[in-house]
């Protein structure tokens, strides 16, 4: 069994609140409160939705960093 860290932002109640929350998260990343990327010790490995199995295998095999599945 591999450890999996799932982080979600559950946003609801209208487009204005969603936009405000997205702005807050972007500001936190921009201001350094939420470090992401290799310079913070957690490389981001992106996988398209069609390669979700590869992302799972990467996590299962102990990849260093974050295996992200791009849903767009």
Predicted model as a PDB file, atoms N, CA, C, CB and O in Angstrom, pLDDT in the B-factor column:
MODEL        1                                                                  
ATOM      1  N   UNK A   1       0.842  -1.164   0.000  1.00 50.00           N  
ATOM      2  CA  UNK A   1       0.000   0.000   0.000  1.00 50.00           C  
ATOM      3  C   UNK A   1       0.895   1.237   0.000  1.00 50.00           C  
ATOM      4  CB  UNK A   1      -0.962  -0.008   1.214  1.00 50.00           C  
ATOM      5  O   UNK A   1       1.823   1.330   0.803  1.00 50.00           O  
ATOM      6  N   UNK A   2       0.628   2.166  -0.875  1.00 55.00           N  
ATOM      7  CA  UNK A   2       1.435   3.389  -0.928  1.00 55.00           C  
ATOM      8  C   UNK A   2       0.700   4.526  -0.231  1.00 55.00           C  
ATOM      9  CB  UNK A   2       1.759   3.774  -2.394  1.00 55.00           C  
ATOM     10  O   UNK A   2      -0.529   4.597  -0.274  1.00 55.00           O  
ATOM     11  N   UNK A   3       1.451   5.413   0.410  1.00 58.00           N  
ATOM     12  CA  UNK A   3       0.786   6.562   1.021  1.00 58.00           C  
ATOM     13  C   UNK A   3       0.326   7.529  -0.065  1.00 58.00           C  
ATOM     14  CB  UNK A   3       1.728   7.276   2.020  1.00 58.00           C  
ATOM     15  O   UNK A   3       1.058   7.808  -1.014  1.00 58.00           O  
ATOM     16  N   UNK A   4      -0.855   8.019   0.083  1.00 58.00           N  
ATOM     17  CA  UNK A   4      -1.402   8.957  -0.891  1.00 58.00           C  
ATOM     18  C   UNK A   4      -1.880  10.188  -0.131  1.00 58.00           C  
ATOM     19  CB  UNK A   4      -2.568   8.311  -1.723  1.00 58.00           C  
ATOM     20  O   UNK A   4      -2.550  10.084   0.897  1.00 58.00           O  
ATOM     21  N   UNK A   5      -1.531  11.329  -0.647  1.00 60.00           N  
ATOM     22  CA  UNK A   5      -1.928  12.590  -0.037  1.00 60.00           C  
ATOM     23  C   UNK A   5      -2.833  13.307  -1.019  1.00 60.00           C  
ATOM     24  CB  UNK A   5      -0.688  13.468   0.341  1.00 60.00           C  
ATOM     25  O   UNK A   5      -2.366  13.829  -2.031  1.00 60.00           O  
ATOM     26  N   UNK A   6      -4.113  13.334  -0.729  1.00 61.00           N  
ATOM     27  CA  UNK A   6      -5.073  14.016  -1.584  1.00 61.00           C  
ATOM     28  C   UNK A   6      -5.466  15.319  -0.916  1.00 61.00           C  
ATOM     29  CB  UNK A   6      -6.321  13.129  -1.857  1.00 61.00           C  
ATOM     30  O   UNK A   6      -5.853  15.339   0.252  1.00 61.00           O  
ATOM     31  N   UNK A   7      -5.364  16.396  -1.657  1.00 61.00           N  
ATOM     32  CA  UNK A   7      -5.739  17.698  -1.131  1.00 61.00           C  
ATOM     33  C   UNK A   7      -6.752  18.319  -2.074  1.00 61.00           C  
ATOM     34  CB  UNK A   7      -4.499  18.619  -0.957  1.00 61.00           C  
ATOM     35  O   UNK A   7      -6.522  18.426  -3.278  1.00 61.00           O  
ATOM     36  N   UNK A   8      -7.862  18.721  -1.512  1.00 61.00           N  
ATOM     37  CA  UNK A   8      -8.927  19.297  -2.308  1.00 61.00           C  
ATOM     38  C   UNK A   8      -9.375  20.616  -1.697  1.00 61.00           C  
ATOM     39  CB  UNK A   8     -10.107  18.325  -2.421  1.00 61.00           C  
ATOM     40  O   UNK A   8      -9.271  20.826  -0.488  1.00 61.00           O  
ATOM     41  N   UNK A   9      -9.859  21.475  -2.530  1.00 58.00           N  
ATOM     42  CA  UNK A   9     -10.564  22.670  -2.089  1.00 58.00           C  
ATOM     43  C   UNK A   9     -12.010  22.466  -2.501  1.00 58.00           C  
ATOM     44  CB  UNK A   9      -9.948  24.000  -2.708  1.00 58.00           C  
ATOM     45  O   UNK A   9     -12.315  22.405  -3.692  1.00 58.00           O  
ATOM     46  N   UNK A  10     -12.887  22.361  -1.543  1.00 62.00           N  
ATOM     47  CA  UNK A  10     -14.306  22.190  -1.828  1.00 62.00           C  
ATOM     48  C   UNK A  10     -14.942  23.571  -1.803  1.00 62.00           C  
ATOM     49  CB  UNK A  10     -14.996  21.220  -0.799  1.00 62.00           C  
ATOM     50  O   UNK A  10     -15.060  24.191  -0.746  1.00 62.00           O  
ATOM     51  N   UNK A  11     -15.343  24.041  -2.952  1.00 56.00           N  
ATOM     52  CA  UNK A  11     -15.859  25.394  -3.083  1.00 56.00           C  
ATOM     53  C   UNK A  11     -17.278  25.351  -3.625  1.00 56.00           C  
ATOM     54  CB  UNK A  11     -14.955  26.240  -3.995  1.00 56.00           C  
ATOM     55  O   UNK A  11     -17.578  24.609  -4.561  1.00 56.00           O  
ATOM     56  N   UNK A  12     -18.139  26.150  -3.029  1.00 61.00           N  
ATOM     57  CA  UNK A  12     -19.519  26.177  -3.464  1.00 61.00           C  
ATOM     58  C   UNK A  12     -20.133  27.524  -3.150  1.00 61.00           C  
ATOM     59  CB  UNK A  12     -20.317  25.056  -2.808  1.00 61.00           C  
ATOM     60  O   UNK A  12     -19.463  28.425  -2.645  1.00 61.00           O  
ATOM     61  N   UNK A  13     -21.403  27.653  -3.449  1.00 72.00           N  
ATOM     62  CA  UNK A  13     -22.191  28.857  -3.174  1.00 72.00           C  
ATOM     63  C   UNK A  13     -21.849  30.031  -4.075  1.00 72.00           C  
ATOM     64  CB  UNK A  13     -22.003  29.264  -1.753  1.00 72.00           C  
ATOM     65  O   UNK A  13     -21.711  31.161  -3.606  1.00 72.00           O  
ATOM     66  N   UNK A  14     -21.717  29.774  -5.325  1.00 79.00           N  
ATOM     67  CA  UNK A  14     -21.663  30.873  -6.272  1.00 79.00           C  
ATOM     68  C   UNK A  14     -20.303  31.202  -6.836  1.00 79.00           C  
ATOM     69  CB  UNK A  14     -22.189  32.051  -5.644  1.00 79.00           C  
ATOM     70  O   UNK A  14     -19.261  30.912  -6.250  1.00 79.00           O  
ATOM     71  N   UNK A  15     -20.358  31.815  -7.989  1.00 82.00           N  
ATOM     72  CA  UNK A  15     -19.150  32.156  -8.741  1.00 82.00           C  
ATOM     73  C   UNK A  15     -18.299  33.191  -8.024  1.00 82.00           C  
ATOM     74  CB  UNK A  15     -19.521  32.667 -10.116  1.00 82.00           C  
ATOM     75  O   UNK A  15     -17.073  33.148  -8.120  1.00 82.00           O  
ATOM     76  N   UNK A  16     -18.918  34.117  -7.310  1.00 86.00           N  
ATOM     77  CA  UNK A  16     -18.140  35.147  -6.613  1.00 86.00           C  
ATOM     78  C   UNK A  16     -17.266  34.535  -5.526  1.00 86.00           C  
ATOM     79  CB  UNK A  16     -19.071  36.199  -6.002  1.00 86.00           C  
ATOM     80  O   UNK A  16     -16.096  34.896  -5.394  1.00 86.00           O  
ATOM     81  N   UNK A  17     -17.820  33.620  -4.755  1.00 81.00           N  
ATOM     82  CA  UNK A  17     -17.040  32.974  -3.694  1.00 81.00           C  
ATOM     83  C   UNK A  17     -15.952  32.088  -4.285  1.00 81.00           C  
ATOM     84  CB  UNK A  17     -17.956  32.145  -2.778  1.00 81.00           C  
ATOM     85  O   UNK A  17     -14.844  32.023  -3.751  1.00 81.00           O  
ATOM     86  N   UNK A  18     -16.259  31.412  -5.373  1.00 78.00           N  
ATOM     87  CA  UNK A  18     -15.261  30.581  -6.040  1.00 78.00           C  
ATOM     88  C   UNK A  18     -14.099  31.439  -6.531  1.00 78.00           C  
ATOM     89  CB  UNK A  18     -15.893  29.811  -7.215  1.00 78.00           C  
ATOM     90  O   UNK A  18     -12.938  31.079  -6.337  1.00 78.00           O  
ATOM     91  N   UNK A  19     -14.400  32.560  -7.159  1.00 84.00           N  
ATOM     92  CA  UNK A  19     -13.355  33.459  -7.659  1.00 84.00           C  
ATOM     93  C   UNK A  19     -12.527  34.029  -6.506  1.00 84.00           C  
ATOM     94  CB  UNK A  19     -13.980  34.604  -8.480  1.00 84.00           C  
ATOM     95  O   UNK A  19     -11.307  34.140  -6.623  1.00 84.00           O  
ATOM     96  N   UNK A  20     -13.171  34.390  -5.401  1.00 86.00           N  
ATOM     97  CA  UNK A  20     -12.453  34.935  -4.247  1.00 86.00           C  
ATOM     98  C   UNK A  20     -11.530  33.878  -3.645  1.00 86.00           C  
ATOM     99  CB  UNK A  20     -13.445  35.448  -3.183  1.00 86.00           C  
ATOM    100  O   UNK A  20     -10.393  34.182  -3.282  1.00 86.00           O  
ATOM    101  N   UNK A  21     -12.009  32.645  -3.537  1.00 80.00           N  
ATOM    102  CA  UNK A  21     -11.181  31.573  -2.995  1.00 80.00           C  
ATOM    103  C   UNK A  21      -9.990  31.290  -3.905  1.00 80.00           C  
ATOM    104  CB  UNK A  21     -12.013  30.300  -2.803  1.00 80.00           C  
ATOM    105  O   UNK A  21      -8.873  31.096  -3.424  1.00 80.00           O  
ATOM    106  N   UNK A  22     -10.220  31.265  -5.207  1.00 80.00           N  
ATOM    107  CA  UNK A  22      -9.123  31.045  -6.153  1.00 80.00           C  
ATOM    108  C   UNK A  22      -8.094  32.163  -6.053  1.00 80.00           C  
ATOM    109  CB  UNK A  22      -9.660  30.946  -7.592  1.00 80.00           C  
ATOM    110  O   UNK A  22      -6.891  31.908  -6.117  1.00 80.00           O  
ATOM    111  N   UNK A  23      -8.554  33.393  -5.898  1.00 87.00           N  
ATOM    112  CA  UNK A  23      -7.637  34.525  -5.722  1.00 87.00           C  
ATOM    113  C   UNK A  23      -6.815  34.378  -4.443  1.00 87.00           C  
ATOM    114  CB  UNK A  23      -8.420  35.846  -5.693  1.00 87.00           C  
ATOM    115  O   UNK A  23      -5.619  34.670  -4.437  1.00 87.00           O  
ATOM    116  N   UNK A  24      -7.452  33.926  -3.363  1.00 86.00           N  
ATOM    117  CA  UNK A  24      -6.744  33.743  -2.092  1.00 86.00           C  
ATOM    118  C   UNK A  24      -5.663  32.676  -2.198  1.00 86.00           C  
ATOM    119  CB  UNK A  24      -7.728  33.372  -0.987  1.00 86.00           C  
ATOM    120  O   UNK A  24      -4.553  32.860  -1.698  1.00 86.00           O  
ATOM    121  N   UNK A  25      -5.986  31.557  -2.850  1.00 78.00           N  
ATOM    122  CA  UNK A  25      -4.995  30.492  -3.012  1.00 78.00           C  
ATOM    123  C   UNK A  25      -3.845  30.974  -3.883  1.00 78.00           C  
ATOM    124  CB  UNK A  25      -5.640  29.233  -3.626  1.00 78.00           C  
ATOM    125  O   UNK A  25      -2.682  30.731  -3.561  1.00 78.00           O  
ATOM    126  N   UNK A  26      -4.155  31.651  -4.980  1.00 82.00           N  
ATOM    127  CA  UNK A  26      -3.108  32.173  -5.868  1.00 82.00           C  
ATOM    128  C   UNK A  26      -2.211  33.160  -5.121  1.00 82.00           C  
ATOM    129  CB  UNK A  26      -3.735  32.854  -7.106  1.00 82.00           C  
ATOM    130  O   UNK A  26      -0.995  33.156  -5.310  1.00 82.00           O  
ATOM    131  N   UNK A  27      -2.802  34.003  -4.277  1.00 88.00           N  
ATOM    132  CA  UNK A  27      -2.022  34.967  -3.499  1.00 88.00           C  
ATOM    133  C   UNK A  27      -1.122  34.256  -2.501  1.00 88.00           C  
ATOM    134  CB  UNK A  27      -2.948  35.944  -2.766  1.00 88.00           C  
ATOM    135  O   UNK A  27       0.020  34.669  -2.301  1.00 88.00           O  
ATOM    136  N   UNK A  28      -1.612  33.197  -1.875  1.00 83.00           N  
ATOM    137  CA  UNK A  28      -0.798  32.437  -0.919  1.00 83.00           C  
ATOM    138  C   UNK A  28       0.411  31.801  -1.608  1.00 83.00           C  
ATOM    139  CB  UNK A  28      -1.648  31.348  -0.236  1.00 83.00           C  
ATOM    140  O   UNK A  28       1.518  31.809  -1.068  1.00 83.00           O  
ATOM    141  N   UNK A  29       0.194  31.260  -2.786  1.00 77.00           N  
ATOM    142  CA  UNK A  29       1.314  30.683  -3.542  1.00 77.00           C  
ATOM    143  C   UNK A  29       2.283  31.785  -3.947  1.00 77.00           C  
ATOM    144  CB  UNK A  29       0.805  29.921  -4.798  1.00 77.00           C  
ATOM    145  O   UNK A  29       3.494  31.644  -3.774  1.00 77.00           O  
ATOM    146  N   UNK A  30       1.764  32.870  -4.480  1.00 84.00           N  
ATOM    147  CA  UNK A  30       2.596  33.998  -4.925  1.00 84.00           C  
ATOM    148  C   UNK A  30       3.417  34.583  -3.775  1.00 84.00           C  
ATOM    149  CB  UNK A  30       1.717  35.091  -5.543  1.00 84.00           C  
ATOM    150  O   UNK A  30       4.575  34.950  -3.970  1.00 84.00           O  
ATOM    151  N   UNK A  31       2.830  34.672  -2.584  1.00 87.00           N  
ATOM    152  CA  UNK A  31       3.503  35.268  -1.428  1.00 87.00           C  
ATOM    153  C   UNK A  31       4.409  34.297  -0.685  1.00 87.00           C  
ATOM    154  CB  UNK A  31       2.482  35.811  -0.477  1.00 87.00           C  
ATOM    155  O   UNK A  31       5.059  34.675   0.290  1.00 87.00           O  
ATOM    156  N   UNK A  32       4.458  33.052  -1.138  1.00 79.00           N  
ATOM    157  CA  UNK A  32       5.354  32.077  -0.518  1.00 79.00           C  
ATOM    158  C   UNK A  32       4.770  31.323   0.656  1.00 79.00           C  
ATOM    159  CB  UNK A  32       6.574  32.756  -0.075  1.00 79.00           C  
ATOM    160  O   UNK A  32       5.472  30.532   1.286  1.00 79.00           O  
ATOM    161  N   UNK A  33       3.508  31.545   0.967  1.00 80.00           N  
ATOM    162  CA  UNK A  33       2.881  30.835   2.086  1.00 80.00           C  
ATOM    163  C   UNK A  33       2.625  29.375   1.753  1.00 80.00           C  
ATOM    164  CB  UNK A  33       1.574  31.510   2.473  1.00 80.00           C  
ATOM    165  O   UNK A  33       2.569  28.527   2.644  1.00 80.00           O  
ATOM    166  N   UNK A  34       2.471  29.087   0.479  1.00 71.00           N  
ATOM    167  CA  UNK A  34       2.262  27.716   0.018  1.00 71.00           C  
ATOM    168  C   UNK A  34       3.328  27.417  -1.032  1.00 71.00           C  
ATOM    169  CB  UNK A  34       0.809  27.512  -0.563  1.00 71.00           C  
ATOM    170  O   UNK A  34       3.139  27.709  -2.213  1.00 71.00           O  
ATOM    171  N   UNK A  35       4.424  26.847  -0.611  1.00 72.00           N  
ATOM    172  CA  UNK A  35       5.501  26.540  -1.541  1.00 72.00           C  
ATOM    173  C   UNK A  35       5.192  25.326  -2.397  1.00 72.00           C  
ATOM    174  CB  UNK A  35       6.783  26.316  -0.789  1.00 72.00           C  
ATOM    175  O   UNK A  35       4.778  24.284  -1.891  1.00 72.00           O  
ATOM    176  N   UNK A  36       5.394  25.467  -3.676  1.00 71.00           N  
ATOM    177  CA  UNK A  36       5.219  24.350  -4.603  1.00 71.00           C  
ATOM    178  C   UNK A  36       6.411  24.311  -5.542  1.00 71.00           C  
ATOM    179  CB  UNK A  36       3.885  24.477  -5.401  1.00 71.00           C  
ATOM    180  O   UNK A  36       7.074  25.322  -5.772  1.00 71.00           O  
ATOM    181  N   UNK A  37       6.670  23.143  -6.072  1.00 75.00           N  
ATOM    182  CA  UNK A  37       7.731  23.002  -7.057  1.00 75.00           C  
ATOM    183  C   UNK A  37       9.024  22.469  -6.477  1.00 75.00           C  
ATOM    184  CB  UNK A  37       7.990  24.313  -7.707  1.00 75.00           C  
ATOM    185  O   UNK A  37       9.165  22.305  -5.265  1.00 75.00           O  
ATOM    186  N   UNK A  38       9.945  22.207  -7.350  1.00 77.00           N  
ATOM    187  CA  UNK A  38      11.213  21.577  -6.981  1.00 77.00           C  
ATOM    188  C   UNK A  38      12.012  22.407  -5.985  1.00 77.00           C  
ATOM    189  CB  UNK A  38      12.046  21.335  -8.216  1.00 77.00           C  
ATOM    190  O   UNK A  38      12.700  21.849  -5.131  1.00 77.00           O  
ATOM    191  N   UNK A  39      11.930  23.732  -6.081  1.00 80.00           N  
ATOM    192  CA  UNK A  39      12.683  24.585  -5.167  1.00 80.00           C  
ATOM    193  C   UNK A  39      12.214  24.437  -3.717  1.00 80.00           C  
ATOM    194  CB  UNK A  39      12.563  26.036  -5.600  1.00 80.00           C  
ATOM    195  O   UNK A  39      12.907  24.872  -2.796  1.00 80.00           O  
ATOM    196  N   UNK A  40      11.047  23.827  -3.509  1.00 73.00           N  
ATOM    197  CA  UNK A  40      10.527  23.582  -2.166  1.00 73.00           C  
ATOM    198  C   UNK A  40      10.648  22.105  -1.790  1.00 73.00           C  
ATOM    199  CB  UNK A  40       9.064  24.034  -2.072  1.00 73.00           C  
ATOM    200  O   UNK A  40      10.076  21.663  -0.794  1.00 73.00           O  
ATOM    201  N   UNK A  41      11.393  21.350  -2.592  1.00 71.00           N  
ATOM    202  CA  UNK A  41      11.611  19.949  -2.287  1.00 71.00           C  
ATOM    203  C   UNK A  41      10.542  18.999  -2.766  1.00 71.00           C  
ATOM    204  CB  UNK A  41      11.751  19.795  -0.861  1.00 71.00           C  
ATOM    205  O   UNK A  41      10.602  17.801  -2.490  1.00 71.00           O  
ATOM    206  N   UNK A  42       9.574  19.515  -3.475  1.00 75.00           N  
ATOM    207  CA  UNK A  42       8.502  18.671  -3.991  1.00 75.00           C  
ATOM    208  C   UNK A  42       8.271  18.946  -5.471  1.00 75.00           C  
ATOM    209  CB  UNK A  42       7.208  18.898  -3.198  1.00 75.00           C  
ATOM    210  O   UNK A  42       7.429  19.770  -5.830  1.00 75.00           O  
ATOM    211  N   UNK A  43       9.016  18.258  -6.327  1.00 84.00           N  
ATOM    212  CA  UNK A  43       8.789  18.444  -7.758  1.00 84.00           C  
ATOM    213  C   UNK A  43       7.343  18.079  -8.125  1.00 84.00           C  
ATOM    214  CB  UNK A  43       9.786  17.591  -8.578  1.00 84.00           C  
ATOM    215  O   UNK A  43       6.732  17.213  -7.497  1.00 84.00           O  
ATOM    216  N   UNK A  44       6.823  18.737  -9.126  1.00 86.00           N  
ATOM    217  CA  UNK A  44       5.480  18.456  -9.610  1.00 86.00           C  
ATOM    218  C   UNK A  44       5.580  17.633 -10.884  1.00 86.00           C  
ATOM    219  CB  UNK A  44       4.687  19.766  -9.857  1.00 86.00           C  
ATOM    220  O   UNK A  44       6.127  18.092 -11.887  1.00 86.00           O  
ATOM    221  N   UNK A  45       5.055  16.425 -10.841  1.00 88.00           N  
ATOM    222  CA  UNK A  45       5.030  15.558 -12.006  1.00 88.00           C  
ATOM    223  C   UNK A  45       3.605  15.529 -12.518  1.00 88.00           C  
ATOM    224  CB  UNK A  45       5.547  14.121 -11.670  1.00 88.00           C  
ATOM    225  O   UNK A  45       2.709  15.017 -11.847  1.00 88.00           O  
ATOM    226  N   UNK A  46       3.392  16.076 -13.702  1.00 90.00           N  
ATOM    227  CA  UNK A  46       2.036  16.204 -14.241  1.00 90.00           C  
ATOM    228  C   UNK A  46       1.741  15.082 -15.230  1.00 90.00           C  
ATOM    229  CB  UNK A  46       1.853  17.572 -14.922  1.00 90.00           C  
ATOM    230  O   UNK A  46       2.576  14.711 -16.055  1.00 90.00           O  
ATOM    231  N   UNK A  47       0.531  14.559 -15.118  1.00 93.00           N  
ATOM    232  CA  UNK A  47       0.051  13.510 -16.004  1.00 93.00           C  
ATOM    233  C   UNK A  47      -1.296  13.935 -16.569  1.00 93.00           C  
ATOM    234  CB  UNK A  47      -0.057  12.147 -15.261  1.00 93.00           C  
ATOM    235  O   UNK A  47      -2.142  14.444 -15.833  1.00 93.00           O  
ATOM    236  N   UNK A  48      -1.509  13.730 -17.879  1.00 94.00           N  
ATOM    237  CA  UNK A  48      -2.843  14.012 -18.421  1.00 94.00           C  
ATOM    238  C   UNK A  48      -3.835  12.975 -17.896  1.00 94.00           C  
ATOM    239  CB  UNK A  48      -2.822  14.011 -19.982  1.00 94.00           C  
ATOM    240  O   UNK A  48      -3.433  11.893 -17.469  1.00 94.00           O  
ATOM    241  N   UNK A  49      -5.106  13.296 -17.926  1.00 93.00           N  
ATOM    242  CA  UNK A  49      -6.146  12.412 -17.417  1.00 93.00           C  
ATOM    243  C   UNK A  49      -6.045  11.011 -18.022  1.00 93.00           C  
ATOM    244  CB  UNK A  49      -7.518  13.003 -17.702  1.00 93.00           C  
ATOM    245  O   UNK A  49      -6.286  10.017 -17.337  1.00 93.00           O  
ATOM    246  N   UNK A  50      -5.690  10.935 -19.297  1.00 95.00           N  
ATOM    247  CA  UNK A  50      -5.582   9.638 -19.970  1.00 95.00           C  
ATOM    248  C   UNK A  50      -4.466   8.775 -19.400  1.00 95.00           C  
ATOM    249  CB  UNK A  50      -5.356   9.841 -21.449  1.00 95.00           C  
ATOM    250  O   UNK A  50      -4.436   7.570 -19.647  1.00 95.00           O  
ATOM    251  N   UNK A  51      -3.539   9.372 -18.635  1.00 94.00           N  
ATOM    252  CA  UNK A  51      -2.428   8.625 -18.048  1.00 94.00           C  
ATOM    253  C   UNK A  51      -2.540   8.542 -16.523  1.00 94.00           C  
ATOM    254  CB  UNK A  51      -1.100   9.272 -18.436  1.00 94.00           C  
ATOM    255  O   UNK A  51      -1.534   8.529 -15.813  1.00 94.00           O  
ATOM    256  N   UNK A  52      -3.779   8.488 -16.036  1.00 93.00           N  
ATOM    257  CA  UNK A  52      -4.010   8.402 -14.597  1.00 93.00           C  
ATOM    258  C   UNK A  52      -3.333   7.168 -14.004  1.00 93.00           C  
ATOM    259  CB  UNK A  52      -5.512   8.374 -14.300  1.00 93.00           C  
ATOM    260  O   UNK A  52      -2.807   7.224 -12.893  1.00 93.00           O  
ATOM    261  N   UNK A  53      -3.343   6.059 -14.736  1.00 94.00           N  
ATOM    262  CA  UNK A  53      -2.694   4.838 -14.240  1.00 94.00           C  
ATOM    263  C   UNK A  53      -1.191   5.058 -14.047  1.00 94.00           C  
ATOM    264  CB  UNK A  53      -2.937   3.664 -15.216  1.00 94.00           C  
ATOM    265  O   UNK A  53      -0.611   4.547 -13.090  1.00 94.00           O  
ATOM    266  N   UNK A  54      -0.566   5.807 -14.939  1.00 94.00           N  
ATOM    267  CA  UNK A  54       0.866   6.094 -14.805  1.00 94.00           C  
ATOM    268  C   UNK A  54       1.128   6.960 -13.580  1.00 94.00           C  
ATOM    269  CB  UNK A  54       1.401   6.792 -16.070  1.00 94.00           C  
ATOM    270  O   UNK A  54       2.136   6.776 -12.897  1.00 94.00           O  
ATOM    271  N   UNK A  55       0.231   7.902 -13.294  1.00 92.00           N  
ATOM    272  CA  UNK A  55       0.363   8.736 -12.095  1.00 92.00           C  
ATOM    273  C   UNK A  55       0.255   7.872 -10.850  1.00 92.00           C  
ATOM    274  CB  UNK A  55      -0.712   9.849 -12.073  1.00 92.00           C  
ATOM    275  O   UNK A  55       1.011   8.053  -9.895  1.00 92.00           O  
ATOM    276  N   UNK A  56      -0.676   6.940 -10.859  1.00 90.00           N  
ATOM    277  CA  UNK A  56      -0.834   6.028  -9.724  1.00 90.00           C  
ATOM    278  C   UNK A  56       0.419   5.178  -9.534  1.00 90.00           C  
ATOM    279  CB  UNK A  56      -2.063   5.124  -9.926  1.00 90.00           C  
ATOM    280  O   UNK A  56       0.893   5.005  -8.411  1.00 90.00           O  
ATOM    281  N   UNK A  57       0.947   4.653 -10.622  1.00 92.00           N  
ATOM    282  CA  UNK A  57       2.166   3.849 -10.532  1.00 92.00           C  
ATOM    283  C   UNK A  57       3.341   4.660 -10.007  1.00 92.00           C  
ATOM    284  CB  UNK A  57       2.512   3.264 -11.891  1.00 92.00           C  
ATOM    285  O   UNK A  57       4.140   4.162  -9.214  1.00 92.00           O  
ATOM    286  N   UNK A  58       3.447   5.905 -10.448  1.00 90.00           N  
ATOM    287  CA  UNK A  58       4.526   6.766  -9.962  1.00 90.00           C  
ATOM    288  C   UNK A  58       4.422   6.934  -8.446  1.00 90.00           C  
ATOM    289  CB  UNK A  58       4.482   8.146 -10.663  1.00 90.00           C  
ATOM    290  O   UNK A  58       5.420   6.814  -7.735  1.00 90.00           O  
ATOM    291  N   UNK A  59       3.201   7.215  -7.951  1.00 86.00           N  
ATOM    292  CA  UNK A  59       3.000   7.367  -6.510  1.00 86.00           C  
ATOM    293  C   UNK A  59       3.264   6.054  -5.789  1.00 86.00           C  
ATOM    294  CB  UNK A  59       1.577   7.857  -6.213  1.00 86.00           C  
ATOM    295  O   UNK A  59       3.876   6.034  -4.721  1.00 86.00           O  
ATOM    296  N   UNK A  60       2.806   4.981  -6.369  1.00 87.00           N  
ATOM    297  CA  UNK A  60       2.983   3.659  -5.760  1.00 87.00           C  
ATOM    298  C   UNK A  60       4.455   3.273  -5.657  1.00 87.00           C  
ATOM    299  CB  UNK A  60       2.230   2.605  -6.565  1.00 87.00           C  
ATOM    300  O   UNK A  60       4.859   2.572  -4.729  1.00 87.00           O  
ATOM    301  N   UNK A  61       5.245   3.733  -6.611  1.00 88.00           N  
ATOM    302  CA  UNK A  61       6.668   3.400  -6.636  1.00 88.00           C  
ATOM    303  C   UNK A  61       7.537   4.415  -5.903  1.00 88.00           C  
ATOM    304  CB  UNK A  61       7.133   3.283  -8.057  1.00 88.00           C  
ATOM    305  O   UNK A  61       8.761   4.391  -6.034  1.00 88.00           O  
ATOM    306  N   UNK A  62       6.920   5.298  -5.140  1.00 83.00           N  
ATOM    307  CA  UNK A  62       7.671   6.204  -4.286  1.00 83.00           C  
ATOM    308  C   UNK A  62       8.283   7.399  -4.980  1.00 83.00           C  
ATOM    309  CB  UNK A  62       8.728   5.464  -3.627  1.00 83.00           C  
ATOM    310  O   UNK A  62       9.369   7.836  -4.603  1.00 83.00           O  
ATOM    311  N   UNK A  63       7.618   7.936  -5.979  1.00 82.00           N  
ATOM    312  CA  UNK A  63       8.122   9.108  -6.677  1.00 82.00           C  
ATOM    313  C   UNK A  63       8.392  10.236  -5.658  1.00 82.00           C  
ATOM    314  CB  UNK A  63       7.107   9.573  -7.771  1.00 82.00           C  
ATOM    315  O   UNK A  63       7.632  10.417  -4.707  1.00 82.00           O  
ATOM    316  N   UNK A  64       9.464  10.972  -5.871  1.00 79.00           N  
ATOM    317  CA  UNK A  64       9.746  12.126  -5.025  1.00 79.00           C  
ATOM    318  C   UNK A  64       8.993  13.305  -5.609  1.00 79.00           C  
ATOM    319  CB  UNK A  64      11.288  12.419  -4.929  1.00 79.00           C  
ATOM    320  O   UNK A  64       9.241  13.695  -6.750  1.00 79.00           O  
ATOM    321  N   UNK A  65       8.088  13.870  -4.851  1.00 79.00           N  
ATOM    322  CA  UNK A  65       7.312  15.008  -5.313  1.00 79.00           C  
ATOM    323  C   UNK A  65       5.844  14.669  -5.367  1.00 79.00           C  
ATOM    324  CB  UNK A  65       7.791  15.465  -6.673  1.00 79.00           C  
ATOM    325  O   UNK A  65       5.366  13.746  -4.707  1.00 79.00           O  
ATOM    326  N   UNK A  66       5.155  15.428  -6.157  1.00 80.00           N  
ATOM    327  CA  UNK A  66       3.698  15.287  -6.288  1.00 80.00           C  
ATOM    328  C   UNK A  66       3.361  14.789  -7.680  1.00 80.00           C  
ATOM    329  CB  UNK A  66       2.976  16.632  -6.004  1.00 80.00           C  
ATOM    330  O   UNK A  66       3.799  15.364  -8.677  1.00 80.00           O  
ATOM    331  N   UNK A  67       2.588  13.729  -7.745  1.00 85.00           N  
ATOM    332  CA  UNK A  67       2.054  13.244  -9.013  1.00 85.00           C  
ATOM    333  C   UNK A  67       0.686  13.877  -9.183  1.00 85.00           C  
ATOM    334  CB  UNK A  67       1.973  11.669  -9.057  1.00 85.00           C  
ATOM    335  O   UNK A  67      -0.237  13.579  -8.426  1.00 85.00           O  
ATOM    336  N   UNK A  68       0.551  14.745 -10.167  1.00 85.00           N  
ATOM    337  CA  UNK A  68      -0.690  15.481 -10.389  1.00 85.00           C  
ATOM    338  C   UNK A  68      -1.350  14.999 -11.663  1.00 85.00           C  
ATOM    339  CB  UNK A  68      -0.430  16.995 -10.458  1.00 85.00           C  
ATOM    340  O   UNK A  68      -0.689  14.815 -12.685  1.00 85.00           O  
ATOM    341  N   UNK A  69      -2.652  14.797 -11.599  1.00 89.00           N  
ATOM    342  CA  UNK A  69      -3.435  14.447 -12.778  1.00 89.00           C  
ATOM    343  C   UNK A  69      -4.159  15.709 -13.225  1.00 89.00           C  
ATOM    344  CB  UNK A  69      -4.446  13.273 -12.484  1.00 89.00           C  
ATOM    345  O   UNK A  69      -4.945  16.287 -12.475  1.00 89.00           O  
ATOM    346  N   UNK A  70      -3.886  16.126 -14.451  1.00 89.00           N  
ATOM    347  CA  UNK A  70      -4.487  17.329 -15.013  1.00 89.00           C  
ATOM    348  C   UNK A  70      -5.857  16.981 -15.569  1.00 89.00           C  
ATOM    349  CB  UNK A  70      -3.584  17.946 -16.113  1.00 89.00           C  
ATOM    350  O   UNK A  70      -5.975  16.192 -16.507  1.00 89.00           O  
ATOM    351  N   UNK A  71      -6.890  17.575 -14.986  1.00 84.00           N  
ATOM    352  CA  UNK A  71      -8.249  17.277 -15.401  1.00 84.00           C  
ATOM    353  C   UNK A  71      -8.750  18.162 -16.521  1.00 84.00           C  
ATOM    354  CB  UNK A  71      -9.158  17.394 -14.244  1.00 84.00           C  
ATOM    355  O   UNK A  71      -9.871  17.976 -16.993  1.00 84.00           O  
ATOM    356  N   UNK A  72      -7.943  19.127 -16.960  1.00 77.00           N  
ATOM    357  CA  UNK A  72      -8.410  20.027 -18.011  1.00 77.00           C  
ATOM    358  C   UNK A  72      -8.060  19.494 -19.372  1.00 77.00           C  
ATOM    359  CB  UNK A  72      -7.825  21.411 -17.834  1.00 77.00           C  
ATOM    360  O   UNK A  72      -8.376  20.124 -20.381  1.00 77.00           O  
TER     361      UNK A  72                                                      
ENDMDL                                                                          
END                                                                             
